[in-house]
């Protein structure tokens, strides 16, 4: 597994040399843009609109636009120095908290943590101590020139670091338009909705869920590549146009209700013939 960051993490006076490995991967099918006439890939050139010339990479500088049309230019040397000063620091676990106190909206990206040379025992100690306490660690780390807030937790006997958003990066739920302030539902509607949830409740099994669009896209690409006849998948049942809430809930319950097996008919006892 590719190592994308090396450093150390500490809690109290315990220091653990670690490596980070990306825990997830993007499996989206990437499509290219071609010229419709000749099927040549489209080139995206960097052109200065004032000088009307194509710009080379070495001619580009980075800047912050503090107001429209006004920029503060940042030199590469300044950014590299700032980056190195932060990346060289050991990652320190600031606090330990309960996992359920962190809403999932804060989570961003996951990384597996493995111990670097000499860090095996301390790694095991942190893993076992967090498992015993039921707590997760909160730490800061600089990844790709950005300081990240992160949660360190145990997943399948491996320490995982999950970057999380800072509070000011999460938009306020109160700003979402048209959210009803009160629940104007009847007791019967609520009870029926809870019954529907109960019928659809199952144990979470990640292997059960697949990316149907990606699978269909791969099949389409392969069929076109090999010249095979395209097969149209069976159409899903049309969505019912039920506007009455109770009728929709009841229809959903009837649809998801487990089918009962037909009861086996009992055979009548055979009478013994009298001698």
C-alpha distance (Angstrom), angle and dihedral (degrees) to the residues before:
residue distance angle dihedral
X1 . . .
X2 3.81 . .
X3 3.83 117.0 .
X4 3.81 110.6 -134.7
X5 3.85 99.6 173.5
X6 3.79 136.5 21.7
X7 3.78 126.3 -165.8
X8 3.76 140.8 96.4
X9 3.76 138.5 -81.2
X10 3.77 126.6 -152.4
X11 3.78 140.1 -167.3
X12 3.79 114.8 -171.0
X13 3.81 106.5 -34.7
X14 3.82 93.9 -28.2
X15 3.82 112.2 107.9
X16 3.82 121.9 -166.3
X17 3.83 121.7 -168.8
X18 3.81 106.1 -142.8
X19 3.79 145.9 173.8
X20 3.80 125.2 -144.1
X21 3.80 122.9 -139.0
X22 3.80 124.4 -174.2
X23 3.81 106.8 -106.3
X24 3.80 98.6 -162.0
X25 3.79 136.0 40.4
X26 3.78 134.1 -152.8
X27 3.81 110.0 -120.6
X28 3.80 97.3 179.3
X29 3.81 113.9 138.8
X30 3.81 106.4 -113.6
X31 3.80 113.9 -144.0
X32 3.82 124.1 -161.4
X33 3.79 125.9 -138.0
X34 3.83 113.4 -123.1
X35 3.78 134.6 -174.6
X36 3.81 103.5 -99.6
X37 3.83 92.1 -140.7
X38 3.82 100.9 53.3
X39 3.85 103.8 7.3
X40 3.82 92.7 -122.2
X41 3.84 116.3 152.2
X42 3.80 112.6 -101.3
X43 3.83 115.4 -115.6
X44 3.80 119.5 -141.7
X45 3.77 108.4 -149.2
X46 3.81 126.5 -165.1
X47 3.78 106.0 -128.0
X48 3.82 129.0 176.8
X49 3.84 106.5 -131.0
X50 3.84 91.9 -151.9
X51 3.82 100.2 45.6
X52 3.83 91.8 32.3
X53 3.82 92.0 -141.4
X54 3.79 133.9 118.8
X55 3.81 111.6 -101.2
X56 3.81 124.7 -136.3
X57 3.82 120.8 -139.7
X58 3.80 93.1 -109.5
X59 3.80 90.0 56.9
X60 3.81 93.7 59.0
X61 3.81 123.1 94.7
X62 3.79 128.4 -175.5
X63 3.77 123.0 -120.5
X64 3.80 143.5 170.1
X65 3.82 117.8 -122.9
X66 3.83 102.5 -141.7
X67 3.80 92.4 174.9
X68 3.81 133.3 2.4
X69 3.82 108.3 -60.4
X70 3.84 93.8 -4.2
X71 3.82 118.6 108.1
X72 3.80 140.2 -176.5
X73 3.82 107.0 -147.4
X74 3.82 115.0 -140.3
X75 3.80 118.4 -156.3
X76 3.81 120.0 -135.9
X77 3.81 90.2 -124.7
X78 3.81 91.7 57.7
X79 3.79 92.7 48.7
X80 3.82 93.6 46.3
X81 3.82 91.4 50.0
X82 3.79 91.7 49.3
X83 3.79 90.6 46.7
X84 3.83 93.5 50.1
X85 3.82 93.5 47.0
X86 3.80 90.0 56.4
X87 3.82 99.5 37.8
X88 3.79 93.3 51.7
X89 3.79 91.4 60.4
X90 3.80 118.5 96.4
X91 3.77 114.4 -112.9
X92 3.79 108.6 -111.0
X93 3.78 124.3 -158.3
X94 3.79 102.0 -128.4
X95 3.80 100.5 -173.0
X96 3.78 143.1 -2.0
X97 3.81 117.8 -133.4
X98 3.78 140.5 166.3
X99 3.80 113.6 -87.8
X100 3.81 93.1 -133.2
X101 3.82 89.6 61.9
X102 3.83 90.3 68.6
X103 3.80 115.0 78.6
X104 3.86 113.5 -138.0
X105 3.84 89.9 -122.6
X106 3.82 87.9 78.2
X107 3.81 96.3 58.2
X108 3.81 118.9 102.5
X109 3.84 118.5 162.3
X110 3.80 136.4 -6.2
X111 3.82 129.4 -135.3
X112 3.79 128.8 -175.9
X113 3.81 114.8 -130.2
X114 3.79 121.4 -145.9
X115 3.81 126.2 -178.0
X116 3.78 116.8 -105.1
X117 3.81 121.7 -143.2
X118 3.79 111.8 -43.0
X119 3.80 94.2 6.5
X120 3.80 100.8 98.4
X121 3.81 99.0 100.2
X122 3.81 95.8 44.1
X123 3.81 89.0 46.2
X124 3.82 90.4 53.6
X125 3.80 90.8 46.4
X126 3.83 93.5 54.2
X127 3.81 91.5 44.4
X128 3.81 93.8 51.0
X129 3.82 94.5 41.5
X130 3.83 92.2 52.9
X131 3.80 91.8 46.3
X132 3.82 91.1 49.9
X133 3.82 94.2 46.4
X134 3.80 96.5 42.4
X135 3.81 89.6 -131.7
X136 3.82 135.4 124.9
X137 3.79 127.1 -147.6
X138 3.81 126.7 -116.3
X139 3.82 114.4 -148.5
X140 3.81 143.2 159.4
X141 3.80 124.4 -126.1
X142 3.82 136.1 169.9
X143 3.83 112.0 -129.1
X144 3.80 121.5 173.1
X145 3.81 93.9 -11.6
X146 3.81 93.8 -51.4
X147 3.78 126.4 105.4
X148 3.79 107.7 -130.0
X149 3.76 131.6 -163.6
X150 3.79 108.8 -137.7
X151 3.80 144.0 -172.2
X152 3.80 118.6 -140.5
X153 3.80 114.7 -156.5
X154 3.80 142.7 150.9
X155 3.81 119.5 -96.4
X156 3.81 120.4 175.7
X157 3.82 92.6 -24.3
X158 3.82 91.9 -49.8
X159 3.79 128.1 104.3
X160 3.78 111.7 -118.6
X161 3.79 127.0 -164.3
X162 3.80 113.7 -154.4
X163 3.78 117.5 -171.0
X164 3.78 112.8 -137.2
X165 3.79 132.9 -163.8
X166 3.78 121.2 -103.3
X167 3.82 112.9 -114.4
X168 3.83 92.4 -106.6
X169 3.84 89.2 56.2
X170 3.81 92.4 60.5
X171 3.78 112.2 80.1
X172 3.79 117.4 -129.4
X173 3.79 115.2 -96.7
X174 3.81 88.3 -145.2
X175 3.82 88.5 67.9
X176 3.82 92.4 62.0
X177 3.83 106.9 109.7
X178 3.81 127.0 -124.5
X179 3.81 96.9 13.3
X180 3.85 108.6 152.3
X181 3.79 111.3 -116.3
X182 3.81 93.9 -150.2
X183 3.81 135.4 34.5
X184 3.81 104.1 -114.3
X185 3.77 97.5 -175.0
X186 3.77 131.3 124.0
X187 3.80 124.0 -118.0
X188 3.80 90.3 -113.3
X189 3.82 92.3 52.8
X190 3.83 90.0 48.9
X191 3.81 94.0 48.3
X192 3.81 91.3 47.9
X193 3.82 91.7 48.6
X194 3.83 90.9 50.1
X195 3.83 89.0 49.4
X196 3.82 89.4 53.3
X197 3.82 90.9 50.0
X198 3.81 90.0 50.0
X199 3.81 91.0 52.7
X200 3.82 91.8 50.0
X201 3.81 94.2 44.7
X202 3.80 116.1 112.5
X203 3.80 140.1 150.2
X204 3.81 112.1 -75.8
X205 3.80 111.1 -106.1
X206 3.84 112.5 173.5
X207 3.83 91.5 -163.2
X208 3.80 88.5 64.6
X209 3.81 93.1 69.0
X210 3.80 122.7 72.4
X211 3.79 136.4 175.5
X212 3.81 99.2 -108.2
X213 3.81 93.7 -179.0
X214 3.82 93.2 53.4
X215 3.83 91.0 47.7
X216 3.82 91.8 49.9
X217 3.83 91.1 46.9
X218 3.84 91.8 51.8
X219 3.82 90.2 49.6
X220 3.81 90.5 48.9
X221 3.82 92.4 50.1
X222 3.82 92.4 46.8
X223 3.81 92.1 47.5
X224 3.80 91.7 51.4
X225 3.81 91.8 45.1
X226 3.80 94.0 52.6
X227 3.80 96.5 35.4
X228 3.79 93.4 -119.2
X229 3.76 121.8 156.1
X230 3.78 111.7 -93.4
X231 3.77 114.5 -120.0
X232 3.78 117.5 -149.1
X233 3.82 111.6 -137.6
X234 3.77 119.0 -124.2
X235 3.77 112.0 -86.0
X236 3.78 118.6 -110.3
X237 3.75 119.8 -118.2
X238 3.81 110.1 -82.1
X239 3.79 114.6 -102.8
X240 3.78 110.0 -102.9
X241 3.78 114.6 -114.5
X242 3.81 92.8 -138.5
X243 3.79 110.3 151.5
X244 3.81 98.6 176.8
X245 3.82 108.2 92.3
X246 3.81 96.7 -147.2
X247 3.81 91.7 46.0
X248 3.84 89.9 50.9
X249 3.82 91.8 48.9
X250 3.80 92.9 48.3
X251 3.81 92.0 46.6
X252 3.81 89.3 50.9
X253 3.80 92.0 50.4
X254 3.81 91.9 48.9
X255 3.83 90.0 49.5
X256 3.82 95.1 49.1
X257 3.80 97.3 38.6
X258 3.81 109.6 119.5
X259 3.77 112.2 -109.1
X260 3.78 114.4 -113.2
X261 3.74 118.1 -132.1
X262 3.83 112.8 -118.5
X263 3.77 110.9 -98.1
X264 3.78 113.9 -108.4
X265 3.79 113.3 -115.4
X266 3.75 112.8 -117.8
X267 3.76 115.0 -126.4
X268 3.74 116.8 -124.7
X269 3.81 111.9 -111.7
X270 3.77 113.6 -99.3
X271 3.81 111.8 -116.6
X272 3.76 115.8 -131.9
X273 3.77 116.0 -124.3
X274 3.74 114.1 -116.6
X275 3.78 114.9 -123.0
